[in-house]
Amino acid sequence: MSSPAEYYHSLPPVSKAYGTLCLLFTAAYQLGVFDVVHIALIYKLVFSRFQVWRLITNFFFLGKFSINFGIRLLMIARYGVQLEKGPFDRPTADFLWMMIFGAFSMLVLAAIPIFWTPFLGISLVFMLVYVWSREFPNAQINIYGLMTLKAFYLPWAMLALDVIFGSPLMPDLLGIIAGHLYYFLTVLHPLATGKTLLNTPRWVHKLVARWRIGAPAPTNNRVQPERTTGVAFRGRSYRLSD
């Protein structure tokens, strides 16, 4: 058994950084360092008072310390980490781009009044769950000891449980929409047409290389894992590790 410190240092960089920032933001809020109203996504203040930091800070608040907060962190630690370590050809840059694309998509959707929510952190975590469920569709998942189901159904089961327990519907729904958009553009559409609409930009690769984070880009023409996700319960063939 590894120690907590060893486990933390073993985490891939993007998932580790995001989870750590979420924990620090909530700890700072609980200690009274700031009020959440100052980091919430309020478009009127973004454009009228140029409080542009709200476009970023709202993604790092997952709520007060609670069971739900702990569950969200565990989602990052499990599903985010497995995604970052597994399905991507160039793990760090591709995973970072997925997070950036997802965040941008949610900001656009949240500008529509019916989709607006003040904090998009839960939505970003839910996007990780959705993409993970498509990459590992046949994995068996136990939900709170109540039921066991295929990972393909996990986002919908979590959505239903959140509704039953009284949590807002919109954050989860935004995560599913953004996750499906990313998966459609990077997997489903290329499978159907042979054309890729969304590639990781060069500047993201340069950023990762400059800061020397994560796995470096391969120097040889390594063959990418075969994508066979066109069928409902067939993902890219990766072994699910605990």
MOFENGI-V16500 format. One record per backbone hydrogen bond with DSSP energy under -0.5 kcal/mol. NH is the residue of the N-H (numbers start at 1). CO is the residue of the C=O. E is the energy in kcal/mol with one decimal. If there is no record, write none. Layout:
NH,CO,E
NH,CO,E
This chain:
7,3,-2.5
8,4,-2.5
9,5,-2.4
10,6,-1.2
11,7,-0.7
11,8,-1.1
16,12,-2.2
17,13,-2.6
18,14,-2.6
19,15,-2.6
20,16,-2.3
21,17,-2.3
22,18,-2.3
23,19,-2.1
24,20,-2.6
25,21,-2.6
26,22,-2.0
27,23,-2.4
28,24,-2.6
29,25,-2.2
30,26,-2.7
31,27,-1.8
32,29,-1.5
33,28,-2.7
38,35,-2.2
39,36,-1.6
40,36,-1.0
41,118,-2.9
42,40,-1.2
43,41,-0.5
45,42,-0.8
46,42,-1.8
47,43,-2.3
48,44,-2.4
49,45,-1.4
51,45,-1.7
52,50,-1.8
54,51,-1.6
55,52,-1.7
56,53,-1.7
57,53,-3.0
58,54,-1.1
59,56,-1.7
60,57,-1.8
61,58,-0.8
62,60,-0.6
70,66,-2.2
71,67,-2.4
72,68,-2.1
73,69,-2.1
74,70,-2.3
75,71,-2.0
76,72,-1.8
77,73,-2.5
78,74,-2.1
79,75,-1.8
80,75,-1.4
81,76,-1.4
82,78,-2.2
83,79,-1.9
84,80,-2.5
85,81,-2.1
86,82,-1.4
88,83,-0.8
91,88,-0.5
91,89,-0.5
94,90,-2.4
95,91,-2.4
96,92,-2.6
97,93,-2.4
98,94,-2.1
99,95,-2.0
100,96,-2.4
101,97,-3.2
102,98,-2.6
103,99,-2.5
104,100,-2.6
105,101,-2.5
106,102,-2.2
107,103,-2.2
108,104,-2.1
109,105,-2.4
110,106,-2.9
111,107,-0.8
111,108,-0.7
112,109,-1.8
113,111,-0.6
115,112,-2.1
116,112,-0.9
116,113,-0.8
121,58,-1.0
121,61,-0.5
124,120,-2.2
125,121,-2.2
126,122,-2.4
127,123,-1.9
128,124,-1.6
129,125,-1.8
130,126,-2.4
131,127,-2.7
132,128,-2.5
133,129,-2.3
134,130,-1.3
135,131,-1.8
136,132,-2.5
137,134,-0.5
139,136,-1.4
141,139,-0.5
141,149,-3.0
143,141,-0.6
143,147,-3.0
144,142,-0.9
146,143,-3.2
147,143,-0.8
149,141,-2.4
151,139,-2.3
152,137,-1.7
153,150,-1.9
154,151,-1.6
157,153,-2.2
158,154,-2.8
159,155,-2.3
160,156,-2.3
161,157,-2.3
162,158,-2.4
163,159,-2.0
164,160,-2.4
165,161,-2.5
166,163,-1.2
167,162,-2.9
173,169,-2.1
174,170,-2.7
175,171,-1.7
176,172,-2.0
177,173,-2.4
178,174,-2.7
179,175,-2.4
180,176,-2.6
181,177,-2.3
182,178,-2.3
183,179,-2.5
184,180,-2.9
185,181,-2.2
186,182,-2.0
187,183,-2.2
188,183,-1.8
189,184,-3.1
191,187,-2.1
192,188,-1.9
193,189,-2.6
194,189,-0.5
194,190,-2.2
197,185,-1.1
197,195,-0.6
198,185,-0.7
204,201,-0.7
205,201,-1.4
206,202,-2.5
207,203,-2.1
208,204,-2.4
209,205,-2.5
210,206,-2.8
211,207,-2.1
212,208,-0.6
213,208,-1.8
222,220,-1.9
228,226,-0.7
231,228,-0.9
234,231,-1.8
237,226,-0.6
238,236,-1.3
241,239,-0.6
